[in-house]
Amino acid sequence: MVPANPPWSCTHPTNANTIKGHIALIERGECSFVHKAMIAESIGARGVIISDNDPDSDDFYVEMISDQSKREIHIPVAFLVGKNGRVIKNALKRLNMDYALINIPVNLTYVPIHKINQPPWMQI
């Protein structure tokens, strides 16, 4: 996973060559999720994780809606809730690393998050 520069990635990232073939970590804000994903796909990203841009956010449910442009994305896109994106980027900076190796357990279902059996501390 490679953090995009600039973080919002509403324009072509300056580190596009590093992102190519990897997962792009992009911050929420400035433009639509679809636009961010289209740019990442155009530079060869294998997927996108969009992190919340509010460092104080503890929300764990965000619906990534379409921007009504009818553009199609052909790579996976996910949203990283809360402060997690900031924690990852701060750790990379502290360790002087440009990217992180990640394992993502994927549950590809059409069950809305609020209907998934959650641990007691995550109940809505």
N, CA, C and O of each residue as an XYZ file, in Angstrom:
496
protein
N       0.843     -1.164      0.000
C       0.000      0.000      0.000
C       0.893      1.233      0.000
O       1.798      1.357      0.826
N       0.632      2.145     -0.934
C       1.459      3.328     -1.110
C       0.608      4.583     -0.897
O      -0.363      4.789     -1.625
N       0.947      5.418      0.076
C       0.216      6.682      0.238
C       0.409      7.574     -0.983
O       1.528      7.746     -1.468
N      -0.685      8.134     -1.470
C      -0.627      9.006     -2.643
C      -0.120     10.390     -2.258
O      -0.329     10.860     -1.140
N       0.553     11.034     -3.216
C       1.009     12.402     -3.025
C       0.591     13.206     -4.249
O       1.105     12.947     -5.338
N      -0.321     14.171     -4.121
C      -0.928     14.676     -2.898
C      -1.916     13.675     -2.308
O      -2.428     12.806     -3.014
N      -2.181     13.805     -0.996
C      -2.987     12.799     -0.295
C      -4.400     12.623     -0.834
O      -4.953     11.526     -0.753
N      -5.001     13.687     -1.387
C      -6.387     13.575     -1.864
C      -6.451     12.975     -3.254
O      -7.497     12.454     -3.641
N      -5.392     13.026     -4.003
C      -5.320     12.418     -5.336
C      -6.474     12.803     -6.255
O      -7.052     11.949     -6.928
N      -6.800     14.074     -6.280
C      -7.800     14.561     -7.233
C      -7.137     14.970     -8.538
O      -7.809     15.293     -9.518
N      -5.804     14.951     -8.535
C      -4.997     15.178     -9.733
C      -3.991     14.031     -9.808
O      -3.886     13.226     -8.883
N      -3.282     13.966    -10.876
C      -2.284     12.906    -11.078
C      -1.251     12.949     -9.949
O      -0.604     13.979     -9.759
N      -1.079     11.853     -9.193
C      -0.117     11.870     -8.086
C       1.322     12.007     -8.579
O       1.683     11.494     -9.639
N       2.128     12.703     -7.797
C       3.541     12.863     -8.151
C       4.303     11.553     -8.003
O       5.364     11.376     -8.602
N       3.759     10.625     -7.198
C       4.413      9.328     -7.012
C       3.678      8.211     -7.765
O       3.604      7.074     -7.298
N       3.143      8.558     -8.930
C       2.384      7.589     -9.737
C       3.190      6.342    -10.058
O       2.641      5.240    -10.044
N       4.464      6.483    -10.343
C       5.298      5.319    -10.681
C       5.417      4.356     -9.502
O       5.509      3.145     -9.702
N       5.417      4.877     -8.283
C       5.492      4.024     -7.095
C       4.158      3.335     -6.840
O       4.125      2.191     -6.386
N       3.060      4.027     -7.128
C       1.719      3.466     -6.910
C       1.399      2.371     -7.934
O       0.707      1.406     -7.612
N       1.896      2.519     -9.151
C       1.595      1.556    -10.220
C       1.858      0.128     -9.754
O       2.945     -0.196     -9.275
N       0.833     -0.726     -9.904
C       0.951     -2.130     -9.525
C       0.683     -2.398     -8.052
O       0.794     -3.539     -7.606
N       0.333     -1.363     -7.288
C       0.101     -1.503     -5.854
C      -1.253     -0.917     -5.450
O      -1.997     -0.413     -6.292
N      -1.558     -0.987     -4.178
C      -2.765     -0.384     -3.612
C      -2.425      1.050     -3.235
O      -1.427      1.294     -2.556
N      -3.250      2.005     -3.672
C      -3.034      3.414     -3.333
C      -3.804      3.747     -2.056
O      -4.977      3.396     -1.930
N      -3.152      4.419     -1.116
C      -3.810      4.940      0.086
C      -4.076      6.414     -0.167
O      -3.144      7.207     -0.297
N      -5.359      6.780     -0.237
C      -5.783      8.129     -0.601
C      -6.681      8.675      0.508
O      -7.468      7.929      1.092
N      -6.568      9.965      0.798
C      -7.418     10.584      1.810
C      -8.739     11.033      1.213
O      -8.816     11.407      0.042
N      -9.772     10.989      2.033
C     -11.098     11.472      1.675
C     -11.048     12.997      1.547
O     -10.293     13.657      2.262
N     -11.845     13.551      0.646
C     -11.980     14.995      0.522
C     -11.549     15.523     -0.831
O     -10.844     14.848     -1.582
N     -11.982     16.743     -1.133
C     -11.597     17.514     -2.313
C     -12.284     17.076     -3.610
O     -12.565     17.925     -4.456
N     -12.561     15.790     -3.796
C     -13.264     15.322     -4.987
C     -13.956     13.992     -4.647
O     -13.794     13.467     -3.545
N     -14.713     13.465     -5.583
C     -15.498     12.254     -5.314
C     -14.616     11.002     -5.214
O     -13.494     10.969     -5.720
N     -15.158      9.976     -4.548
C     -14.483      8.685     -4.458
C     -14.260      8.124     -5.860
O     -13.213      7.540     -6.141
N     -15.246      8.302     -6.736
C     -15.137      7.796     -8.108
C     -13.969      8.460     -8.826
O     -13.187      7.789     -9.499
N     -13.851      9.781     -8.683
C     -12.752     10.506     -9.348
C     -11.400     10.006     -8.855
O     -10.487      9.795     -9.653
N     -11.267      9.815     -7.547
C     -10.017      9.310     -6.965
C      -9.678      7.937     -7.548
O      -8.537      7.676     -7.930
N     -10.686      7.066     -7.610
C     -10.481      5.712     -8.123
C     -10.131      5.719     -9.609
O      -9.304      4.927    -10.061
N     -10.764      6.615    -10.365
C     -10.466      6.705    -11.803
C      -9.004      7.108    -12.022
O      -8.325      6.553    -12.886
N      -8.534      8.059    -11.249
C      -7.138      8.493    -11.398
C      -6.194      7.354    -11.008
O      -5.222      7.076    -11.710
N      -6.488      6.701     -9.884
C      -5.636      5.592     -9.445
C      -5.608      4.479    -10.492
O      -4.548      3.930    -10.795
N      -6.770      4.152    -11.037
C      -6.830      3.117    -12.068
C      -6.033      3.538    -13.301
O      -5.349      2.714    -13.908
N      -6.118      4.810    -13.674
C      -5.426      5.281    -14.881
C      -3.905      5.214    -14.757
O      -3.209      5.129    -15.769
N      -3.380      5.251    -13.533
C      -1.921      5.162    -13.365
C      -1.472      3.739    -13.072
O      -0.284      3.491    -12.870
N      -2.425      2.794    -13.048
C      -2.058      1.393    -12.893
C      -2.131      0.843    -11.480
O      -1.550     -0.205    -11.197
N      -2.840      1.536    -10.580
C      -3.024      0.996     -9.226
C      -3.861     -0.273     -9.306
O      -4.741     -0.393    -10.158
N      -3.581     -1.219     -8.414
C      -4.336     -2.476     -8.384
C      -5.589     -2.351     -7.535
O      -6.479     -3.197     -7.613
N      -5.666     -1.305     -6.728
C      -6.814     -1.043     -5.879
C      -6.599      0.262     -5.129
O      -5.529      0.866     -5.202
N      -7.632      0.690     -4.405
C      -7.579      1.945     -3.662
C      -8.175      1.735     -2.280
O      -9.212      1.090     -2.122
N      -7.500      2.291     -1.286
C      -8.081      2.408      0.046
C      -8.169      3.898      0.327
O      -7.162      4.607      0.312
N      -9.386      4.366      0.583
C      -9.599      5.774      0.905
C      -9.768      5.869      2.408
O     -10.618      5.198      2.994
N      -8.943      6.718      3.033
C      -9.015      6.866      4.485
C      -9.724      8.162      4.839
O      -9.700      9.129      4.078
N     -10.349      8.167      5.996
C     -11.038      9.360      6.460
C     -10.031     10.480      6.632
O      -8.928     10.252      7.129
N     -10.398     11.686      6.228
C      -9.486     12.821      6.346
C      -9.669     13.589      7.657
O      -8.985     14.584      7.895
N     -10.580     13.136      8.495
C     -10.819     13.780      9.789
C     -10.096     12.977     10.865
O     -10.526     11.871     11.193
N      -8.997     13.511     11.426
C      -8.219     12.733     12.406
C      -8.971     12.449     13.702
O      -8.548     11.602     14.489
N     -10.085     13.149     13.933
C     -10.862     12.925     15.150
C     -12.071     12.028     14.913
O     -12.848     11.785     15.836
N     -12.240     11.536     13.695
C     -13.411     10.731     13.359
C     -13.307      9.327     13.941
O     -12.288      8.651     13.798
N     -14.363      8.912     14.587
C     -14.467      7.541     15.076
C     -15.602      6.804     14.384
O     -15.971      5.706     14.800
N     -16.164      7.397     13.329
C     -17.252      6.750     12.601
C     -16.749      5.456     11.989
O     -15.615      5.383     11.516
N     -17.596      4.439     12.002
C     -17.182      3.186     11.387
C     -18.119      2.772     10.267
O     -18.047      1.642      9.784
N     -18.997      3.671      9.849
C     -19.871      3.360      8.722
C     -19.934      4.564      7.790
O     -20.445      5.619      8.165
N     -19.424      4.407      6.603
C     -19.491      5.431      5.574
C     -19.943      4.743      4.302
O     -19.397      3.708      3.919
N     -20.932      5.311      3.654
C     -21.401      4.739      2.404
C     -20.709      5.454      1.253
O     -20.844      6.668      1.099
N     -19.981      4.713      0.456
C     -19.296      5.285     -0.692
C     -20.288      5.290     -1.851
O     -20.536      4.255     -2.470
N     -20.850      6.457     -2.141
C     -21.878      6.551     -3.162
C     -21.274      7.029     -4.477
O     -20.175      7.582     -4.509
N     -22.000      6.809     -5.541
C     -21.561      7.224     -6.862
C     -21.654      8.739     -6.989
O     -22.436      9.378     -6.285
N     -20.867      9.307     -7.877
C     -20.950     10.749     -8.135
C     -21.883     11.049     -9.304
O     -21.890     12.169     -9.816
N     -22.657     10.078     -9.726
C     -23.643     10.201    -10.806
C     -23.017     10.420    -12.186
O     -23.723     10.790    -13.124
N     -21.729     10.202    -12.324
C     -21.066     10.440    -13.603
C     -21.160      9.238    -14.542
O     -20.854      9.354    -15.728
N     -21.574      8.109    -14.029
C     -21.688      6.862    -14.797
C     -20.330      6.319    -15.263
O     -20.275      5.439    -16.122
N     -19.224      6.851    -14.690
C     -17.900      6.311    -14.998
C     -17.763      4.972    -14.292
O     -18.265      4.793    -13.182
N     -17.086      4.040    -14.933
C     -16.923      2.708    -14.366
C     -15.512      2.525    -13.835
O     -14.530      2.906    -14.473
N     -15.436      1.927    -12.640
C     -14.161      1.617    -12.013
C     -13.957      0.116    -12.135
O     -14.896     -0.650    -11.919
N     -12.754     -0.318    -12.475
C     -12.477     -1.739    -12.667
C     -11.463     -2.288    -11.670
O     -10.919     -3.375    -11.865
N     -11.210     -1.534    -10.602
C     -10.324     -1.988     -9.533
C     -11.106     -1.904     -8.217
O     -12.044     -1.114     -8.111
N     -10.734     -2.705     -7.220
C     -11.445     -2.631     -5.938
C     -11.131     -1.325     -5.196
O     -10.005     -0.828     -5.225
N     -12.158     -0.789     -4.533
C     -12.014      0.433     -3.747
C     -12.675      0.189     -2.397
O     -13.798     -0.310     -2.324
N     -11.967      0.546     -1.333
C     -12.497      0.362      0.024
C     -12.290      1.647      0.817
O     -11.467      2.488      0.457
N     -13.044      1.784      1.894
C     -12.915      2.948      2.777
C     -12.373      2.491      4.113
O     -12.884      1.543      4.709
N     -11.347      3.159      4.577
C     -10.726      2.870      5.865
C     -11.259      3.877      6.865
O     -11.023      5.077      6.725
N     -11.968      3.404      7.863
C     -12.668      4.291      8.782
C     -11.778      4.837      9.886
O     -10.691      4.327     10.158
N     -12.283      5.893     10.509
C     -11.643      6.449     11.693
C     -10.255      6.981     11.443
O      -9.967      7.518     10.373
N      -9.411      6.833     12.413
C      -8.067      7.398     12.407
C      -7.030      6.468     11.789
O      -5.846      6.805     11.768
N      -7.434      5.334     11.299
C      -6.495      4.311     10.842
C      -5.569      4.776      9.723
O      -4.378      4.464      9.747
N      -6.081      5.506      8.755
C      -5.235      5.996      7.668
C      -4.145      6.917      8.179
O      -2.999      6.828      7.740
N      -4.491      7.795      9.097
C      -3.505      8.714      9.681
C      -2.445      7.934     10.454
O      -1.261      8.260     10.375
N      -2.861      6.899     11.207
C      -1.918      6.082     11.978
C      -0.939      5.386     11.031
O       0.261      5.347     11.304
N      -1.433      4.845      9.939
C      -0.579      4.161      8.964
C       0.425      5.140      8.364
O       1.618      4.845      8.304
N      -0.048      6.298      7.922
C       0.856      7.269      7.301
C       1.883      7.801      8.294
O       3.042      8.001      7.930
N       1.483      8.034      9.537
C       2.438      8.489     10.553
C       3.506      7.426     10.839
O       4.680      7.750     11.021
N       3.086      6.153     10.876
C       4.045      5.068     11.113
C       5.046      4.971      9.957
O       6.242      4.794     10.186
N       4.565      5.086      8.734
C       5.468      5.048      7.577
C       6.468      6.201      7.625
O       7.653      6.025      7.342
N       5.974      7.376      7.987
C       6.861      8.539      8.089
C       7.915      8.330      9.171
O       9.097      8.599      8.961
N       7.468      7.842     10.345
C       8.377      7.614     11.469
C       9.449      6.579     11.117
O      10.600      6.696     11.537
N       9.056      5.570     10.344
C       9.982      4.505      9.962
C      10.734      4.813      8.668
O      11.535      4.007      8.194
N      10.461      5.995      8.103
C      11.105      6.424      6.867
C      10.875      5.411      5.737
O      11.800      5.034      5.019
N       9.611      4.982      5.604
C       9.230      4.012      4.575
C       8.250      4.662      3.596
O       7.442      5.504      3.989
N       8.324      4.273      2.329
C       7.443      4.828      1.302
C       6.152      4.028      1.130
O       5.194      4.516      0.531
N       6.124      2.809      1.651
C       4.967      1.944      1.456
C       4.883      0.946      2.610
O       5.810      0.814      3.409
N       3.745      0.245      2.677
C       3.546     -0.788      3.693
C       3.069     -2.065      3.002
O       2.284     -2.012      2.056
N       3.545     -3.195      3.476
C       3.013     -4.486      3.025
C       1.817     -4.800      3.906
O       1.914     -4.764      5.133
N       0.693     -5.108      3.280
C      -0.536     -5.334      4.043
C      -1.187     -6.642      3.638
O      -1.019     -7.119      2.516
N      -1.928     -7.209      4.566
C      -2.817     -8.341      4.304
C      -4.222     -7.847      4.549
O      -4.508     -7.279      5.603
N      -5.100     -8.053      3.593
C      -6.477     -7.591      3.724
C      -7.399     -8.803      3.702
O      -7.549     -9.453      2.668
N      -8.024     -9.111      4.854
C      -9.036    -10.171      4.832
C     -10.280     -9.619      4.134
O     -10.847     -8.618      4.571
N     -10.687    -10.251      3.086
C     -11.783     -9.730      2.286
C     -13.033    -10.570      2.485
O     -12.995    -11.798      2.408
N     -14.136     -9.891      2.741
C     -15.437    -10.524      2.827
C     -16.301     -9.899      1.750
O     -16.890     -8.839      1.963
N     -16.382    -10.542      0.597
C     -17.146     -9.997     -0.513
C     -18.595    -10.466     -0.419
O     -18.962    -11.520     -0.939
N     -19.394     -9.669      0.245
C     -20.814     -9.965      0.369
C     -21.604     -8.727     -0.004
O     -21.045     -7.643     -0.170
N     -22.878     -8.897     -0.130
C     -23.757     -7.760     -0.371
C     -24.560     -7.453      0.879
O     -25.610     -6.814      0.802
N     -24.081     -7.900      2.023
C     -24.762     -7.654      3.292
C     -24.324     -6.288      3.815
O     -23.129     -6.059      3.999
N     -25.275     -5.368      4.058
C     -24.894     -4.065      4.605
C     -24.177     -4.231      5.939
O     -24.487     -5.136      6.714
N     -23.216     -3.349      6.196
C     -22.380     -3.451      7.393
C     -23.208     -3.524      8.670
O     -22.842     -4.235      9.605
N     -24.318     -2.799      8.717
C     -25.117     -2.786      9.940
C     -25.888     -4.086     10.154
O     -26.467     -4.290     11.221
N     -25.903     -4.966      9.153
C     -26.576     -6.257      9.306
C     -25.594     -7.408      9.515
O     -26.007     -8.545      9.739
N     -24.308     -7.116      9.443
C     -23.296     -8.146      9.672
C     -23.152     -8.360     11.173
O     -23.202     -7.405     11.949
N     -22.974     -9.594     11.573
C     -22.807     -9.901     12.989
C     -21.483     -9.310     13.456
O     -20.412     -9.778     13.070
N     -21.566     -8.286     14.281
C     -20.397     -7.557     14.753
C     -20.090     -7.947     16.206
O     -20.989     -8.385     16.925
N     -18.851     -7.796     16.639
C     -18.538     -8.005     18.052
C     -19.296     -6.958     18.890
O     -19.677     -5.907     18.373
N     -19.509     -7.246     20.168
C     -20.341     -6.365     21.010
C     -19.893     -4.913     21.026
O     -20.735     -4.020     21.113
N     -18.594     -4.648     20.946
C     -18.127     -3.272     21.006
C     -18.370     -2.509     19.709
O     -18.164     -1.296     19.664
N     -18.804     -3.194     18.655
C     -19.070     -2.549     17.371
C     -20.563     -2.467     17.051
O     -20.928     -2.060     15.948
N     -21.417     -2.838     17.971
C     -22.857     -2.815     17.716
C     -23.338     -1.396     17.474
O     -22.918     -0.459     18.153
N     -24.219     -1.250     16.503
C     -24.791      0.060     16.186
C     -25.956      0.329     17.124
O     -26.589      1.380     17.036
